[in-house]
Amino acid sequence: MTLDDIKAALPEAARDLKLNLGSVIATPGLTPAQAWGAALAAAIAARNADLIQAISTAAPIDDATRTAVRTAAALMGMNTVYYRFVHLMKPTVPDYATMPARLRMQGMASHGANPLDFELWSIAVAAIVGCGMCLESHEHEVLKKGATREMVQTTVRIAAVIHAVAMTLDAEAAFARAA
């Protein structure tokens, strides 16, 4: 599937998503690797195979960057669950915040991509999963590495559109099966 196929599969009720999908990745302020990497990481987090394939195929990124995006999405898939738990439990059981996670996260340091890009891709996944602790941590890191709040916002806008497209495609498939 291509991105044009994805847009064509969206119903008229999702017209805004079609338009946003066409423009949000090209928003100024992010490099192509940052924007397309965020879109791919978001598609992975949103779990729609057609969208993952379409974005991966369309993304003007090399295989090493594509692998680093996949590393970010995989690690954030684990970390967002664990750290969301720690964050949610903190008011009643603050001990979890002081306990070691004991989760292997070597890929956070050995991904081979630009560290700023990797952090932005991590933000895209954290936004979809809804982990406040991860969002705060990765936003702090990108700002420390020279990013702007506008770059963070653009990354989250990309994630929001990709998530909504994936959700809509899944809903349309369910409606088609029910018909």
N, C-alpha and C positions, 0 to 999 in steps of 0.2 A: 504494500500500500504506500502511496505517496501522500504528502501533505494535502495535495489537491483532492485526493480520494477521501481523506479524513474530512475535509471541509464539505465535500459533497455528501458524506454520510450523516452530517449534522442536520437535524430537522430545522424547519423555518423558525420554530420556537427558540432555537439557539443561534439566531442570526448574528447577535452581538458576539458570540464566541467565534463564529467564522471570521468576522472582521478583526477581532482581537488577535486571533491566531495568526492572521496574516501580517499584523503590525507589531505585536509586542516583542517578538524576538529581535526585530530590527530596530528597536528603540535605541537612540543614541545614548552613549554613556557606558556601555559595556563593550568589550572586545568580542569578536565572533566566538572565540573559545569560551568566554564567560557566559554569553547569552545562550549559545547552543548547548553548552555543557549544562547550564541550569535547566534548559528545556528537557534535555535527555534525562538528567537526574530526576526531574519532576515526573516525567513519564514513567520512569522505573518505579518511583514511589507510588504513583497512581495506578500501577499494575494493569495497564491496558496494552496488550501485546501489539496490536495494530499501530497504536500511537508510538510505542517504543520503536518499532521498526521504521515507521515513516520519519520520525525525527532523526534516528540514527543514520538513515540513508541520506537525508537532506543536509545534515550537519556538516559544514565545511571544516571538520576537524580531523586530525590524523589519528591513526590507530592507538598511539600512545596516550593521547588525550582522551579518546573514547574509553580506554581501559581505566584511566584515572577517574573519569566520571563514574564508571561502574563501581570502582572501589569506594568512592564517596557515597554513592547510593547504598551500597551493601553495608558499609560501616554505620551509616546513619540509620539504616533500617533497624540495626541492633541498638545503637546508642539512644535513639529517640524513645524507644520503649523503656529502656532501663532508666534514663535520666528523667523522663516524664514521671515515672514511678517515684523516684527520689524527690522530685519537686512537689508532687502532689501529696506525698506523705510527710513532708517537712513540718507542716503545722502541728501534726499529731504525734509523729515519731521522728524527731530530728536526727536520731542516731544514724539513719540510713545515709545521710549526707556526709557523715564522717567515716563510713565504712568503705574500704577499697572496692572498686567495681569488679576487679578480677576478670575483666573481659579483654581479650587480646585486641589491640587496636594499632598494630604496627603499621598498617596501611595509611594511617593518618600522617605518618612521617616519611614513608617510603613510596609514595604514589608516583613520583617523578614529574608531576605537573607544577605549574606555577602555584606557590602556596596560597596566594590571594584567590586565584581561580578556584582551587579546591575548597576553600572556605565558603565562597559564594555558592558553589554547588551544594555544599552541606546545608547552607541556609535554605536553599530551595526545598530540600527534603524535609528539614525540620519544620518549615512552614506548613507543608502538607500534612505531616503527622501531628503537628500541634504541640511540639515540645518546647515550652517556654525556656527551660533551662538551656537547651541546645541553641535556641535562637539567640539568647543573651550571650552565651559563650562565643559563638561563631561571629556574631555581629561585633563583639569586642575585638576579636582577632582581625576581622577585615578592616575595621577602622584603624587599628594599630598598624596594619600593613599599608595604609594609605588610601583605602577606599573611602567613598563618601556615603552619606546616608541615602543619597539619590541612587547610588549603585545597588545598595541593599534593597531599596524600595523596588527598583526595576527587576531585580532578581525575584523578589516575592510576587510581583505582578506576573512575571512569566510563569512561576509555579502555580499561581491562582488560575490562570487561563488554561494551562496544561491539565491541571486537576479537573477543572470544570468540563473540558473537552472529553477527558477520559470517562468521567462520570456520565456524561450525556451519551457517549457512544455505548457504554454498558447498558444504560437504561433503554436506549433504542433497540439494542439486541434483545433485551428481555421483553420489550413490547412486541417485537417481531415473533418471538417464540410463543408468546401468549395468543397471538392472533390466529 
